[in-house]
Amino acid sequence: MRKIFFTKQNAFTLIEVMVAMLVLAIGLLGLAAMTVVVLRSNVLSQQISEATTITSDLMETLKREPFANLKDCQTEGNIVSFSAGSCLILEDSGVGANESIYPAEGSQGTECAISGIVEQYSGDEMTWDRVTANLVSAAASSATFCSEFNSLPQNQYVRYYRTYDPDPNDGKTEYRIVTVVLWKDRFHKWRSINLVTTRVN
């Protein structure tokens, strides 16, 4: 009579397989979340780069402008009157915390606008408008800065400038030049980039 011998074989039990699958699933979920964060960071980096290009271009234009054409947009009646909650674009972007870079008010910009810098309509000089990343202007439609930009398409940026004499009584002939670009990120939060320089005659 032949004897049959059984050898002991090692194998994974169902519980071990399920535990391994659970660990793998947790790892994949973490990787997916990290991928989303990286993609969002890439989009924000691109927006920051585009905004920096826009505000630098505006600053270079103002630096090339003849000194005699610069205007003193310092008086309270010529700039946006801001208080918390009154202008979302200034409050949410952080611009509202720095009075020296408040934008000019009004659509015609007779007190603050420099001819040919931001011209949205024929003969209508302004200190602000909205543009795409390649600097194609999208004409504003409102008379005031805050009401114009409560909403903004994702592919557009708000740009504006302000020039003023920081100390009219110091005996110097100088102007401070401010250029600002604002935009909404993917979470609809306002962000801003600003540049400031001083020109002396």
Rosetta silent file (secondary structure, phi, psi, omega in degrees, C-alpha in Angstrom):
SEQUENCE: MRKIFFTKQNAFTLIEVMVAMLVLAIGLLGLAAMTVVVLRSNVLSQQISEATTITSDLMETLKREPFANLKDCQTEGNIVSFSAGSCLILEDSGVGANESIYPAEGSQGTECAISGIVEQYSGDEMTWDRVTANLVSAAASSATFCSEFNSLPQNQYVRYYRTYDPDPNDGKTEYRIVTVVLWKDRFHKWRSINLVTTRVN
SCORE:     score description
SCORE:     0.000 S_00000001
   1 L     0.000  126.723 -177.192    0.000    0.000    0.000 S_00000001
   2 L   -79.613  136.779  176.903    1.458    3.315   -1.092 S_00000001
   3 L   -93.155  137.221  178.868    1.725    6.039    1.528 S_00000001
   4 L  -106.479  126.639 -178.276    0.768    9.565    0.572 S_00000001
   5 L  -109.568  135.227  177.927    2.664   12.392    2.185 S_00000001
   6 L  -105.764  128.589  177.635    1.351   15.949    2.362 S_00000001
   7 L   -96.629  145.299 -179.298    3.824   18.799    2.488 S_00000001
   8 L   -78.320  124.491  179.373    2.987   22.000    4.341 S_00000001
   9 L  -113.116  140.237  178.493    2.614   24.981    1.970 S_00000001
  10 L   -91.710  137.008  179.385    2.625   28.631    2.977 S_00000001
  11 L  -149.843  161.433  177.572   -0.069   30.907    1.492 S_00000001
  12 L   -81.536  137.006  175.406   -1.736   34.249    2.181 S_00000001
  13 L   -83.772  166.181 -179.322   -4.978   34.158    4.005 S_00000001
  14 H   -60.838  -37.674 -179.412   -7.925   36.256    2.888 S_00000001
  15 H   -65.196  -40.399  179.392   -7.459   38.625    5.818 S_00000001
  16 H   -64.313  -41.017  178.470   -3.823   39.263    4.891 S_00000001
  17 H   -63.408  -42.587 -179.256   -4.775   40.030    1.310 S_00000001
  18 H   -65.176  -39.401  178.340   -7.483   42.459    2.432 S_00000001
  19 H   -64.609  -41.376  179.006   -5.074   44.225    4.797 S_00000001
  20 H   -63.229  -41.124  179.021   -2.507   44.585    2.004 S_00000001
  21 H   -65.316  -36.973  178.347   -5.169   46.019   -0.322 S_00000001
  22 H   -64.729  -44.224  178.599   -6.232   48.503    2.369 S_00000001
  23 H   -62.502  -42.629  178.626   -2.656   49.722    2.861 S_00000001
  24 H   -62.547  -42.241 -179.671   -2.232   50.082   -0.912 S_00000001
  25 H   -62.969  -42.109  178.943   -5.505   52.030   -1.201 S_00000001
  26 H   -62.070  -42.401  178.426   -4.467   54.448    1.562 S_00000001
  27 H   -63.388  -41.124  179.257   -1.143   55.044   -0.179 S_00000001
  28 H   -67.078  -36.948  177.469   -2.815   55.706   -3.531 S_00000001
  29 H   -63.834  -42.086  177.457   -5.259   58.143   -1.950 S_00000001
  30 H   -62.982  -39.399  178.290   -2.376   60.070   -0.418 S_00000001
  31 H   -65.776  -39.863  179.101   -0.607   60.164   -3.787 S_00000001
  32 H   -64.192  -42.724  179.147   -3.764   61.441   -5.505 S_00000001
  33 H   -62.942  -40.245  179.554   -4.174   64.214   -2.927 S_00000001
  34 H   -65.763  -37.098  178.481   -0.555   65.236   -3.373 S_00000001
  35 H   -62.903  -41.162  178.288   -1.013   65.350   -7.156 S_00000001
  36 H   -62.010  -43.535  179.415   -3.960   67.734   -6.780 S_00000001
  37 H   -61.799  -42.613 -179.744   -1.892   70.036   -4.544 S_00000001
  38 H   -63.606  -43.187  179.603    0.983   70.046   -7.069 S_00000001
  39 H   -62.879  -42.784  178.844   -1.368   70.883   -9.950 S_00000001
  40 H   -64.668  -39.028  179.220   -2.938   73.749   -7.988 S_00000001
  41 H   -65.309  -37.485  178.453    0.497   75.085   -7.077 S_00000001
  42 H   -64.403  -41.249  179.014    1.529   74.996  -10.736 S_00000001
  43 H   -63.643  -45.275  179.998   -1.543   77.016  -11.737 S_00000001
  44 H   -63.652  -40.080  178.194   -0.883   79.607   -9.017 S_00000001
  45 H   -61.522  -40.057  177.926    2.785   79.844  -10.038 S_00000001
  46 H   -64.858  -41.735  179.396    1.725   80.506  -13.619 S_00000001
  47 H   -64.729  -41.074  178.464   -0.701   83.215  -12.491 S_00000001
  48 H   -62.778  -42.328  178.777    1.973   84.877  -10.356 S_00000001
  49 H   -62.378  -44.649  180.000    4.372   84.821  -13.309 S_00000001
  50 H   -65.942  -41.998  179.753    1.773   86.345  -15.649 S_00000001
  51 H   -64.070  -39.223  178.863    0.776   88.998  -13.082 S_00000001
  52 H   -64.126  -40.658  178.094    4.419   89.935  -12.537 S_00000001
  53 H   -63.011  -42.218 -178.199    4.913   90.358  -16.295 S_00000001
  54 H   -65.300  -47.507 -177.763    1.822   92.569  -16.554 S_00000001
  55 H   -70.590  -31.614  176.416    2.741   94.857  -13.661 S_00000001
  56 H   -67.619  -40.258  178.373    6.371   95.082  -14.836 S_00000001
  57 H   -62.289  -42.335  179.007    5.225   96.080  -18.312 S_00000001
  58 H   -65.632  -40.440  178.125    3.009   98.805  -16.851 S_00000001
  59 H   -63.825  -43.349  179.847    5.838  100.052  -14.640 S_00000001
  60 H   -63.561  -36.645  177.269    8.277  100.220  -17.561 S_00000001
  61 H   -62.286  -43.192 -179.430    5.731  102.212  -19.562 S_00000001
  62 H   -70.239  -32.795  178.933    5.386  104.730  -16.731 S_00000001
  63 H   -70.623  -26.200  177.616    9.155  104.973  -16.268 S_00000001
  64 H   -84.858  -14.539 -178.139    9.531  105.900  -19.941 S_00000001
  65 L   -66.584  137.977  176.138    6.816  108.546  -19.716 S_00000001
  66 L   -53.278  138.482 -175.670    8.107  112.152  -19.719 S_00000001
  67 H   -57.106  -36.095 -177.379    8.369  113.400  -16.152 S_00000001
  68 H   -64.869  -19.088 -178.450    6.176  116.417  -16.926 S_00000001
  69 H   -85.276  -14.813 -179.955    3.265  114.080  -17.757 S_00000001
  70 L   -67.526  146.362 -176.219    3.165  112.448  -14.298 S_00000001
  71 L  -121.669  154.743 -179.958    0.310  113.603  -12.078 S_00000001
  72 L   -91.393   98.302  178.204   -0.148  114.019   -8.352 S_00000001
  73 L  -103.829   66.941 -174.799   -2.858  111.575   -7.350 S_00000001
  74 L  -111.634  -32.990 -173.345   -2.431  112.036   -3.642 S_00000001
  75 L   -67.890  149.410 -173.412   -5.486  113.941   -2.434 S_00000001
  76 H   -57.579  -34.759 -178.039   -8.281  111.991   -0.790 S_00000001
  77 H   -71.420  -12.820 -176.746  -10.854  112.969   -3.400 S_00000001
  78 H   -99.729   -7.720 -177.050   -8.820  111.383   -6.190 S_00000001
  79 E  -121.888  161.746 -178.416   -8.347  107.907   -4.731 S_00000001
  80 L   -58.865  130.778  174.192  -10.668  105.121   -3.659 S_00000001
  81 L   -86.851  107.803 -171.887  -12.220  105.723   -0.262 S_00000001
  82 L  -111.811  136.858  168.499  -11.743  102.336    1.369 S_00000001
  83 L  -141.973  152.604 -175.947  -13.091  100.819    4.558 S_00000001
  84 L   -51.636  128.457  178.955  -13.299   97.148    5.489 S_00000001
  85 L    89.581   -8.953 -176.143  -16.147   95.482    3.657 S_00000001
  86 L   -90.400  -18.413 -176.829  -16.678   98.360    1.235 S_00000001
  87 L  -149.396   98.197 -173.040  -14.502   97.056   -1.600 S_00000001
  88 H   -58.110  -41.538 -176.120  -13.972   93.308   -1.864 S_00000001
  89 H   -62.895  -34.480  178.176  -11.148   93.478   -4.383 S_00000001
  90 H   -80.163  -39.406 -177.680   -9.063   95.699   -2.062 S_00000001
  91 H   -69.076  -50.233 -173.685   -9.970   93.929    1.162 S_00000001
  92 H   -71.757  -30.418 -177.858   -9.526   90.334    0.012 S_00000001
  93 H   -82.086  -15.028 -177.633   -6.331   90.966   -1.968 S_00000001
  94 L    94.080   -8.801  179.349   -4.577   92.759    0.908 S_00000001
  95 H   -62.789  -32.302 -178.543   -4.245   96.031   -0.997 S_00000001
  96 H   -62.065  -15.193  179.588   -6.617   97.648    1.495 S_00000001
  97 H   -85.775   -2.671 -176.437   -3.953   97.341    4.177 S_00000001
  98 L  -133.210   95.118 -174.626   -1.611   99.712    2.337 S_00000001
  99 H   -59.943  -28.074 -176.574   -3.057  103.150    1.646 S_00000001
 100 H   -68.329  -15.105  178.741   -0.086  104.181   -0.496 S_00000001
 101 H  -116.311   19.630  171.756   -1.138  101.753   -3.218 S_00000001
 102 L   -59.177  145.030  177.272   -4.879  102.473   -3.274 S_00000001
 103 L   -78.517  164.701  173.599   -6.116  102.922   -6.847 S_00000001
 104 E   -73.720  154.716 -178.850   -7.495  106.122   -8.300 S_00000001
 105 L   -99.621  162.942  172.948  -11.270  106.532   -8.300 S_00000001
 106 L    84.549  159.448 -176.222  -13.614  107.357  -11.166 S_00000001
 107 L   -91.110  -36.638 -175.839  -13.740  106.386  -14.814 S_00000001
 108 L   -75.616  -32.204  177.180  -12.438  109.475  -16.587 S_00000001
 109 L    64.541   32.099 -175.298   -9.336  109.797  -14.429 S_00000001
 110 L   -62.939  -29.008 -178.264   -8.975  113.507  -15.164 S_00000001
 111 L   -88.281  -25.652 -169.958   -6.980  114.073  -11.982 S_00000001
 112 L  -121.029  -25.610 -173.923   -4.835  110.954  -12.066 S_00000001
 113 L   -75.818  146.617  176.586   -4.746  109.414  -15.551 S_00000001
 114 L  -109.713  127.320 -175.033   -1.878  109.958  -17.962 S_00000001
 115 L   -55.484  129.472  174.613   -2.846  110.144  -21.610 S_00000001
 116 L    89.401   -8.091 -179.441   -2.058  106.999  -23.584 S_00000001
 117 L   -80.105  -58.005  175.011   -1.153  104.710  -20.661 S_00000001
 118 E  -126.751  103.660 -178.229   -4.522  103.017  -20.139 S_00000001
 119 E  -122.628  106.232 -174.207   -7.032  104.061  -22.773 S_00000001
 120 E   -88.280  -30.067  176.858  -10.130  101.888  -22.854 S_00000001
 121 E  -131.729  164.382 -178.934  -12.183  103.943  -25.250 S_00000001
 122 L   -58.216  116.447  178.368  -11.232  106.562  -27.803 S_00000001
 123 L    76.599   10.595 -177.322  -10.056  109.575  -25.849 S_00000001
 124 E  -111.420   89.974  179.379  -10.984  108.037  -22.495 S_00000001
 125 E   -78.212  137.522  178.899   -7.849  107.865  -20.324 S_00000001
 126 E  -136.487  171.658  177.197   -8.144  105.801  -17.162 S_00000001
 127 L  -105.173   -2.039 -178.663   -5.840  104.496  -14.459 S_00000001
 128 E  -150.072  153.363  172.876   -7.176  100.926  -14.484 S_00000001
 129 E  -161.040 -168.593  174.909   -8.541   98.230  -16.757 S_00000001
 130 E  -128.782  143.777 -175.414   -8.481   94.460  -17.093 S_00000001
 131 E  -137.148  162.028  171.228   -6.231   92.432  -19.388 S_00000001
 132 L   -88.447  177.256 -176.925   -5.437   88.855  -20.361 S_00000001
 133 L   -61.861  -28.827  179.630   -2.024   87.311  -19.808 S_00000001
 134 L   -93.837   22.005  172.829   -0.863   88.469  -23.253 S_00000001
 135 L    67.701   24.430  172.562   -1.839   92.075  -22.411 S_00000001
 136 L   -81.446  121.152 -174.381   -4.989   92.165  -24.520 S_00000001
 137 E   -77.232  139.144  172.822   -7.186   94.802  -22.887 S_00000001
 138 E  -116.773  107.496 -171.242  -10.794   94.071  -21.916 S_00000001
 139 L   -58.358  135.672  175.232  -12.505   97.411  -21.480 S_00000001
 140 L   -74.428  162.058 -175.947  -14.123   98.104  -18.131 S_00000001
 141 L  -124.078   -8.087 -174.121  -17.738   99.177  -18.088 S_00000001
 142 L  -105.756  162.960 -178.139  -18.279  100.783  -14.710 S_00000001
 143 L   -85.748  -15.937 -177.053  -17.542  104.249  -13.400 S_00000001
 144 L  -127.774  148.750 -175.373  -15.879  103.116  -10.179 S_00000001
 145 H   -60.354  -50.334 -173.614  -13.041  100.744   -9.435 S_00000001
 146 H   -66.227  -40.266 -178.647  -14.707   98.709   -6.691 S_00000001
 147 H   -73.938  -26.355 -178.460  -18.004   98.094   -8.478 S_00000001
 148 H   -68.042  -38.427 -168.172  -16.276   97.142  -11.723 S_00000001
 149 L  -112.184   26.924  173.108  -14.277   94.245  -10.342 S_00000001
 150 L   -63.265  -29.443  174.444  -16.573   92.503   -7.884 S_00000001
 151 L  -128.957  148.351 -177.410  -16.545   89.677  -10.433 S_00000001
 152 L  -153.431  133.508  175.941  -13.780   88.808  -12.880 S_00000001
 153 L   -59.465  150.785 -175.893  -13.271   85.981  -15.406 S_00000001
 154 L   -63.219  -25.163 -175.650  -10.600   83.458  -14.420 S_00000001
 155 L   -97.742   14.664 -179.155   -8.390   84.312  -17.396 S_00000001
 156 L  -121.524  156.246  179.335   -8.261   88.054  -16.760 S_00000001
 157 E  -125.885  146.364  172.991   -6.228   90.334  -14.517 S_00000001
 158 E   -93.767  130.537  175.517   -6.979   93.788  -13.117 S_00000001
 159 E  -126.217  145.372  174.228   -4.150   96.259  -13.568 S_00000001
 160 E  -155.005  164.148  177.199   -3.893   99.832  -12.365 S_00000001
 161 E  -135.678  162.936  175.177   -1.351  102.497  -11.615 S_00000001
 162 E  -149.442  133.735  175.323   -1.064  105.522   -9.393 S_00000001
 163 E  -122.181  138.019  179.974    1.458  108.375   -9.438 S_00000001
 164 E  -161.322  157.409  175.622    1.783  110.932   -6.672 S_00000001
 165 L   -85.989  112.170 -175.241    4.145  113.272   -4.876 S_00000001
 166 L   -66.396  -24.059  179.353    4.772  111.581   -1.498 S_00000001
 167 L  -149.242   87.689 -175.942    5.705  114.854    0.181 S_00000001
 168 L   -61.980  -18.819 -174.486    4.656  118.001   -1.721 S_00000001
 169 L  -100.623    9.223 -176.424    6.235  120.246    0.919 S_00000001
 170 L   -89.772    0.780  177.838    9.750  118.814    0.952 S_00000001
 171 L    81.213   -0.605  179.627   11.008  121.029   -1.860 S_00000001
 172 L   -97.791  149.881  173.936   11.820  118.077   -4.127 S_00000001
 173 L  -102.429   94.719 -176.634   10.359  117.430   -7.537 S_00000001
 174 E  -146.330  157.071  176.680    9.622  113.728   -7.375 S_00000001
 175 E  -134.493  138.599  171.571    6.842  111.239   -7.992 S_00000001
 176 E   -92.595  132.230 -179.190    6.179  107.829   -6.545 S_00000001
 177 E  -112.724  126.721  179.821    4.936  105.342   -9.132 S_00000001
 178 E  -122.205  129.197  171.628    2.822  102.361   -8.091 S_00000001
 179 E  -123.579  136.298 -175.902    1.664   99.564  -10.401 S_00000001
 180 E  -134.573  140.681  171.813   -0.621   96.794   -9.157 S_00000001
 181 E  -126.430  132.022  179.620   -2.093   93.661  -10.724 S_00000001
 182 E  -123.794  149.415  176.959   -4.901   91.724   -9.050 S_00000001
 183 E  -156.319  166.684  176.401   -6.530   88.436   -9.980 S_00000001
 184 E  -103.373  129.711  176.631   -8.688   85.630   -8.595 S_00000001
 185 L   -80.177 -172.818 -174.940   -7.113   82.239   -7.990 S_00000001
 186 L   -67.802  -16.328  178.444   -8.939   78.906   -8.461 S_00000001
 187 L   -98.416   12.077  178.540  -10.512   79.286   -5.032 S_00000001
 188 L    64.042   28.796  174.583  -11.912   82.719   -5.994 S_00000001
 189 L   -98.424  133.616  178.332   -9.568   84.491   -3.592 S_00000001
 190 E   -71.782  136.497  175.560   -8.180   87.841   -4.716 S_00000001
 191 E  -130.220  162.728 -175.416   -4.397   88.034   -4.950 S_00000001
 192 E  -146.849  152.004  171.071   -2.089   90.901   -5.873 S_00000001
 193 E  -129.566  133.715  178.317    1.367   91.825   -7.134 S_00000001
 194 E  -137.761  149.207  176.252    2.647   95.403   -6.818 S_00000001
 195 E  -125.843  143.358 -179.710    5.735   97.353   -7.773 S_00000001
 196 E  -135.846  134.337  174.236    6.791  100.744   -6.407 S_00000001
 197 E  -145.299  169.874  179.407    9.510  103.105   -7.562 S_00000001
 198 E  -127.331  133.280  175.279   10.350  106.812   -7.307 S_00000001
 199 E  -111.525  132.681  178.813   11.281  109.186  -10.118 S_00000001
 200 E  -115.352  132.317 -179.934   13.111  112.417   -9.397 S_00000001
 201 L   -75.563    0.000    0.000   13.245  115.244  -11.922 S_00000001
